[in-house]
Amino acid sequence: MRVRKIGKSYKVVTNYKMPRVNHCSYKVFSNPIREWNDSQKEPFVDFRKLLQERLEKTNPRRKLVKRETTKLAKLEGIAEKLKRGESVQNRQLQTWLSEDEYAQVDIEWQEQLEIREELKDKPSELKRYEEKLKQATFYYNRAEGYSSKGKHTTAKRFYSKSESLCEDSLEILQEILHYDSTLRVWFDRDISFEVGGDSSADIVSLPRLVTSRSHEKLSDDRRLTSKQSVKLTVVERAIYNIGRE
């Protein structure tokens, strides 16, 4: 170490370098699950708005008569209330939607109820995967607990057991999707077994079922939506159709 004079001040110069951190070590306390989930977040894009703008360009609205202008303004007001999460009475929807458009709200909501009933009847093939993943998660959480207490030898043993169970889980997953690819809809993410794909034998990247209560679940069933969203979809469709063939 030496001291260099710089102007009226002094700077300490040293050859000491910060030691590298071995991120594979069990002594590094971090939350890889949270870090991985954060890395999956992307900037928000309003695809609904982008689609609407594209449709506007390909099929422009003709000049509206007074009755259509009034209906458009009312429906746009209703849509804004629904977007803010405010309640909209069915009577108001019935007033400004056509008979067929209003009936569509009930039709699409019944479809949602059917999906919810379907999710209650989980295919038996998935239960084997779910149970194996549950065991892997149990050993991983125990390993994290021992590691945080400084018991790194014990932690390493539990990490190893969890890793082995993760490999078993991945094998089961590959097997059930090989025989029935339609079961993919039951998982919270797209699944690829290709080289470089997201699915690998570790506790972070293994898919969760959409019915799972795990904090690591990335999404619910993509087919599910709320009653509020059903109403909004029908209203926006009605808005678009005003003045268009």
C-alpha positions, -999 to +999 in steps of 0.1 A: +000+000+000+012+035-008-001+071-005-002+094-035-006+132-032-033+145-056-035+183-054-042+192-018-056+158-010-042+123-006-053+090-021-045+056-006-035+032-034-036-005-026-030-037-045-057-054-025-085-069-046-120-079-035-122-117-033-145-134-057-177-148-044-185-184-052-222-181-060-225-219-061-215-221-024-242-230+000-228-203+023-241-175+001-275-166+015-298-154-013-332-163-027-327-178-061-364-183-066-372-146-061-343-136-083-354-160-111-390-147-109-378-111-110-357-119-141-389-131-159-406-098-155-408-078-187-419-042-193-457-039-195-472-038-229-509-030-235-515-056-262-553-049-260-546-013-270-522-023-297-547-047-312-574-021-310-552+004-329-544-021-356-581-030-361-590+007-363-566+011-392-577-020-411-614-013-407-621+024-401-654+035-386-679+052-409-696+085-400-720+078-371-756+090-368-767+107-335-781+075-320-748+057-326-727+086-313-747+085-280-744+047-277-706+049-283-701+076-256-722+056-231-703+024-238-669+041-236-680+055-201-690+020-190-657+005-203-637+031-183-656+022-151-650-015-156-613-008-162-611+011-128-627-019-112-660-001-105-693-020-104-716-017-134-752-027-130-766-053-155-795-029-161-770-004-175-754-030-197-788-041-210-797-005-219-767+002-241-759-033-255-780-050-281-799-081-271-773-104-286-744-085-271-760-086-236-767-123-239-730-128-248-720-117-212-739-146-197-726-171-224-690-162-218-694-162-180-709-197-182-678-208-201-657-195-173-678-214-147-673-246-168-635-241-168-635-237-130-655-269-126-630-287-150-601-275-128-616-293-098-612-326-115-574-328-118-562-356-140-546-384-120-515-384-142-506-350-128-508-360-091-476-382-094-457-352-107-472-329-081-463-352-052-427-356-063-423-318-067-438-313-033-411-336-018-383-318-037-397-285-023-398-298+012-361-308+012-351-276-005-368-255+022-351-276+049-318-270+032-324-233+032-332-234+069-300-253+078-279-230+056-293-198+072-283-213+106-247-220+094-252-257+093-237-260+058-228-297+058-264-307+067-277-281+042-256-296+014-271-330+021-306-317+019-298-297-013-285-329-028-317-348-019-339-320-033-319-320-066-324-357-069-361-354-065-362-325-090-346-348-115-373-375-108-399-348-112-386-337-146-386-373-158-422-377-147-431-345-164-415-355-197-433-389-195-468-376-189-465-349-216-451-374-241-483-395-238-507-366-235-496-332-247-530-316-239-521-317-202-498-287-209-528-264-201-525-275-165-491-258-160-482-222-152-457-217-180-447-229-215-428-261-213-399-269-236-375-298-232-352-286-260-316-277-253-316-242-239-353-245-229-366-231-196-375-265-181-346-281-161-342-302-130-341-275-104-365-262-079-368-228-096-376-237-132-398-268-127-434-259-138-461-256-112-497-267-117-522-238-122-541-251-093-511-249-070-509-224-041-472-222-044-456-188-043-434-199-072-464-203-095-460-179-124-496-177-135-531-191-131-549-209-159-546-186-189-583-194-198-595-179-165-608-144-162-631-125-139-668-115-144-656-079-146-632-088-174-660-107-193-682-076-192-653-054-204-645-077-233-682-077-245-684-039-241-652-033-260-664-056-287-696-036-289-677-003-291-656-016-319-686-028-339-704+006-338-702+021-373-685-009-388-698-036-411 
